[in-house]
Amino acid sequence: MKTILVSLAAALTLGPAPQSGDIDAYLRQAMESTGLPGMSVVVTHGGRVVHAAGYGHDSEGRPITATTPMRVASVSKSFTAMAVMTLVERGAIELDAPVAAQLPGFRMADPRAAKITVRQLLNQTSGLSDTTVDIASVAEATSPADYTARLADSRLASEPGTDWEYCNVNYNLAARLVEVASGRPFGDFMRERIFGPLGMKSSAVSDQVVRPANGHNSIFGAWLPRAELPGFLNDSGSGGIITTAADMGRWLITQTGDGGPLVKRSSLETMHRPSEIRDYGMGWSAEDDAGLLTHSGNLFTYNAVEAISPKTGYGFAVMTNSAALQDDTYTIMLGLAALTEGRTPEPPGGDRQLYELVLAAVAAAAAGLGVMGVLRAGRWAARRAGRTGWRTALRLAPVLTPVAVLAAYPDLISFLMNGRAVTWAQLTYFAAPLSIALVVAALAGGAVAGARLRALRRRAPAPTAGADA
């Protein structure tokens, strides 16, 4: 009854619903303006799929369709939360009981970890943090059980239930808890209890079961095919889902409460409801300024976003086989939401090309200045002959600044991302244009500093005979 009333209210206040052709026209415009290599999209309303289609191509030139498998990265968290809640309803998992009491093998070098509850894992309020967990080690895990065992030497960043911090460890622990509580491997459980009942026949949490489309990175405006970044993906609860636009349509219909239910409505509302600490539920960010429940995902060669509108009953999913400094999936999703509310969406795209053009210009300028600085090093040294060392050091500091920034690069990006662990390898993917520009600037600065120091040494007066006598 509630769903019927919401749909009726939306119809009365938001004007005529967009047709599939209207949505298709907007998405084709988005593809043209963003220059994305490939994208798959689904829009649902009530219990039906309004539009599901693919655009562009994969790295081998094959067209992207509504049935092309894509990685959806952290959108996977809403699926893992659903898996946990199905077991909560069966009494196999206690939502507000400690994880350690329900998950043999889970221990940490921090006694506070014994107090983490399942709800805190799903709300990301457990105290787990990239800053206190050995992320490099867990990324090499081969299974949820192995992943859990590798946490033994890690600590918490805060008391459980007192702070919010986005950390993939929460949801990979949740996947292991699903395995233990159900007695089934995580991938099997997802296939049998989540994907199967919904008819998501082309979805999995392993690329050994469903092979995703090859991904791309943007390098100064050009899309280049890239192999996936190695890491813990198969059977990952935080980011392992591979699915299609067609299958996501079935998922979204369930999330709006209009499809075959996997859990009771009260459980669905629990997952969508924010915690007392942060506007984040269980695999869903609470309603944003547009009135949408959302979750985004990035896996270095893929981007994805899902959203549902409690106000209108619409659901949206946008997935791309690419990743860059600018993520266009969220903007495109907002445009779709605007269409369903009778508003004219803003044309997406253009920023990626502009940002990367600026970075290309910075790299070219740095290289040119570096060559010029090396060629003029002798002249620079002649002007400073005989000056004290500290003054020379001050003069060299500006050209060595890019070297210092490069040395701290991963840590600086981690700081800007609120403590999320960032590796050098990751920075060669979606951040490649920025990384290249910084490396060029650092090499140029280092070359200029080296040339100037050599020129100074050549001009230094030779020691006088008997000067040390």
Secondary structure, DSSP 8 states (H G I E B T S, - for coil): -HHHHHHHHHHHHH-S---HHHHHHHHHHHHHHH--SEEEEEEEETTEEEEEEEEEB-TTS-B--TT--EE-GGGHHHHHHHHHHHHHHTTSS-TTSBHHHHSTT---SSGGGGG-BHHHHHHT-SS--TTTS-HHHHTT-SSHHHHHHTTTT---SS-TTS-----HHHHHHHHHHHHHHHTS-HHHHIIIIIIHHHT-TT-BS-TTTS----EEEEETTEEEEE----SS-TT-TTT--EE-HHHHHHHHHHHTT-SS-SS-HHHHHHHHS--SSSSB-SSSB---TTS-EEEEEE-SS-EEEEEE-TTT-EEEEEEES-B-SS--HHHHHHHHHHHHTT--------HHHHHHHHHHHHHHHHHHHHHHHHHTHHHHHHHTTT--HHHHHHHHHHHHHHHHHHHTHHHHHHHHTTT----TTGGGTTTHHHHHHHHHHHHHHHHHHHHHHHHHHHHS----TTTT-
